[in-house]
């Protein structure tokens, strides 16, 4: 589709990109805005939101922990 844009500031990384999602035989182009926070050397928190037509359609928060 294209290129993602990212910015780094301290322990935070913001990644913005457009994604093609197949839905019921059609393809929707949606915008994602990911914020990733490195809490310590083993823990990353990722909060992502999805938008279409300027409206937020969903959010997800993920926690990653290295074992």
ABEGO torsion letter per residue (X at the ends): XEBBBBBBBEABBBBBBBBBBBBGGBBBBBBBBBBBBBABAABBBBBBBBBBGGBBABBBBBBBBBX
